[in-house]
Amino acid sequence: MHGKQMGLLEQLANRMGLLYLSDLRLARHPIAIVRQLDMLGENDYTLLEWTEAANYLLNTHDSFSSCAECRLYLSDALLLANQDKPE
C-alpha cells in the first residue's frame, strides 16, 4: 500500500457509499462488492490488507500466498454467497 492511501475495506465502503465498515458485511448485494474489487488492482494493497479484508468480509481466518489468490478467493466466495441468497 502506498503512503496515505485509503485502506482496502475503507475504499470498498467509500465506493459503495457506506458509512461504516460493518455495513460491508451486511451488504445486501455481494455482487456490488465484487464489482468494486474488480476495479482495484491486486497490487494496490498488501497481502496482509487483502487477507484482513477477505477474513473480515467472509468471517473467516484464512491465509493466502499472494494478493491474486486472496482476491480471487474473495470474489468467488462473494459470488457464491450471492447465488445462495433467497430471491
C-alpha positions in Angstrom: 0.0 0.0 0.0 1.3 3.5 -0.8 1.6 6.2 1.9 -1.7 7.8 2.7 -3.8 5.6 0.5 -7.2 4.6 2.0 -7.3 1.1 3.3 -8.9 -1.6 1.3 -12.0 -2.0 3.5 -12.4 1.8 3.8 -12.0 2.1 0.0 -14.8 -0.5 -0.6 -17.1 1.1 1.9 -16.4 4.6 0.4 -17.0 3.4 -3.2 -20.3 1.8 -2.2 -21.5 4.9 -0.3 -21.5 3.1 3.1 -20.9 5.0 6.3 -19.5 2.1 8.3 -17.2 -0.8 7.6 -19.6 -3.1 9.2 -22.1 -2.2 6.5 -19.9 -4.2 4.1 -20.8 -7.4 6.0 -24.4 -6.5 5.8 -24.3 -5.6 2.1 -27.5 -6.9 0.5 -25.8 -7.4 -2.8 -22.4 -9.1 -2.6 -22.1 -8.7 -6.3 -21.7 -5.0 -5.7 -18.6 -5.7 -3.6 -17.2 -7.9 -6.4 -17.7 -5.1 -8.9 -15.7 -2.8 -6.7 -13.0 -5.4 -6.2 -12.7 -5.7 -10.0 -11.8 -2.0 -10.2 -8.9 -2.4 -7.8 -5.5 -3.7 -8.7 -4.4 -6.7 -6.7 -1.1 -4.9 -6.1 -2.8 -1.7 -4.9 -2.8 -3.3 -1.4 -0.6 -5.6 0.6 -1.2 -9.3 1.0 -1.9 -8.5 4.7 -4.6 -6.0 3.8 -6.2 -8.3 1.2 -6.2 -11.1 3.8 -7.7 -9.0 6.5 -10.4 -7.7 4.1 -11.3 -11.3 3.0 -11.4 -12.6 6.5 -13.5 -9.6 7.7 -16.0 -9.8 4.9 -16.3 -13.6 4.9 -15.9 -14.0 8.7 -13.0 -16.5 8.3 -9.4 -16.9 9.4 -7.8 -18.0 6.1 -4.3 -17.3 4.9 -3.2 -16.8 1.3 0.1 -16.9 -0.5 -0.5 -14.0 -2.9 -2.7 -11.0 -3.4 -4.1 -12.5 -6.6 -5.1 -15.7 -4.8 -6.8 -13.8 -2.0 -8.6 -11.5 -4.4 -9.9 -14.5 -6.4 -11.0 -16.4 -3.4 -12.8 -13.3 -2.0 -14.6 -12.6 -5.3 -15.6 -16.3 -5.8 -16.9 -16.5 -2.2 -18.9 -13.4 -2.6 -20.4 -14.6 -5.9 -21.3 -17.9 -4.3 -22.9 -16.0 -1.4 -24.9 -14.1 -4.0 -26.1 -17.3 -5.6 -27.2 -18.7 -2.2 -29.3 -15.7 -1.3 -33.1 -16.3 -1.4 -34.9 -14.2 -4.1 
